[in-house]
């Protein structure tokens, strides 16, 4: 994939980033260089590589999955500006 000045200008507009006209061509070259590196990553053979969540071999600690009612309704809604029946009351947004 190759980006030209028009594509860089459109992406910058979508991202709400102001890029001067004189900087569009160098930015296109830089982004094309980055995309080239990403395409190289697609060529790497990862068939026998096990998926990882971290570079360090770690195991997550398991805990009992116990469902509780919480029992802290009054504490939770204590600082609410408006509440009703133990819930946060918010103004109607859509009519």
C-alpha positions as CSV (number, residue, x, y, z in Angstrom):
1,X,0.0,0.0,0.0
2,X,1.3,3.4,-0.9
3,X,0.1,6.8,0.3
4,X,0.2,9.9,-1.7
5,X,-0.2,13.6,-0.6
6,X,-3.9,13.5,-1.0
7,X,-4.3,10.4,1.1
8,X,-2.1,11.9,3.9
9,X,-4.1,15.1,3.8
10,X,-7.4,13.1,4.1
11,X,-6.0,11.0,7.0
12,X,-4.8,14.2,8.7
13,X,-8.2,15.8,8.3
14,X,-9.9,12.7,9.7
15,X,-7.5,12.7,12.7
16,X,-8.0,16.4,13.1
17,X,-4.3,17.0,12.7
18,X,-3.1,20.1,10.9
19,X,-0.3,19.4,8.5
20,X,1.1,22.2,6.3
21,X,1.1,21.7,2.5
22,X,4.9,21.6,2.4
23,X,5.0,18.8,5.0
24,X,2.6,16.5,3.2
25,X,5.2,14.9,0.8
26,X,7.7,14.1,3.6
27,X,4.9,12.8,5.8
28,X,3.8,10.5,2.9
29,X,7.3,9.2,2.5
30,X,7.6,8.5,6.2
31,X,4.2,6.8,6.4
32,X,5.1,4.7,3.4
33,X,8.3,3.6,5.1
34,X,6.3,2.6,8.2
35,X,3.8,0.7,6.1
36,X,6.8,-1.1,4.4
37,X,8.0,-2.3,7.8
38,X,4.5,-3.5,8.7
39,X,4.3,-5.5,5.4
40,X,7.7,-7.1,6.3
41,X,6.1,-8.3,9.5
42,X,3.5,-10.2,7.5
43,X,6.3,-12.2,5.9
44,X,7.5,-13.6,9.2
45,X,6.7,-17.3,9.7
46,X,4.7,-17.6,12.9
47,X,3.1,-21.0,12.3
48,X,4.8,-22.8,15.3
49,X,4.7,-19.8,17.6
50,X,2.3,-20.0,20.5
51,X,0.2,-16.9,21.2
52,X,1.4,-14.8,24.2
53,X,-0.1,-12.2,26.4
54,X,3.2,-11.0,27.7
55,X,6.9,-11.5,26.9
56,X,7.4,-12.8,30.4
57,X,5.9,-16.3,31.1
58,X,3.3,-15.5,33.7
59,X,0.2,-17.2,34.9
60,X,-2.9,-15.4,36.2
61,X,-4.0,-16.0,39.7
62,X,-7.5,-17.6,39.8
63,X,-10.1,-16.7,42.4
64,X,-13.5,-18.1,43.1
65,X,-16.1,-16.5,40.9
66,X,-18.7,-15.7,43.5
67,X,-21.7,-13.6,42.7
68,X,-22.6,-11.2,45.4
69,X,-25.3,-8.5,45.6
70,X,-22.7,-5.9,46.8
71,X,-24.8,-4.6,49.6
72,X,-23.3,-1.1,49.2
73,X,-26.1,0.7,47.4
74,X,-26.3,3.6,49.9
75,X,-22.5,4.1,49.8
76,X,-22.4,4.0,46.0
77,X,-25.2,6.6,45.4
78,X,-24.3,8.8,48.5
79,X,-22.5,11.4,46.3
80,X,-25.0,11.3,43.4
81,X,-26.4,14.7,42.7
82,X,-29.8,13.1,42.1
83,X,-30.9,9.6,43.0
84,X,-34.1,7.5,42.8
85,X,-34.8,4.1,44.4
86,X,-31.1,3.4,44.9
87,X,-30.1,4.4,41.3
88,X,-28.4,7.4,39.8
89,X,-31.1,9.7,38.3
90,X,-30.0,11.4,35.1
91,X,-31.9,14.0,33.0
92,X,-33.7,12.8,29.9
93,X,-31.4,13.3,26.9
94,X,-33.5,12.2,23.9
95,X,-37.1,13.1,23.5
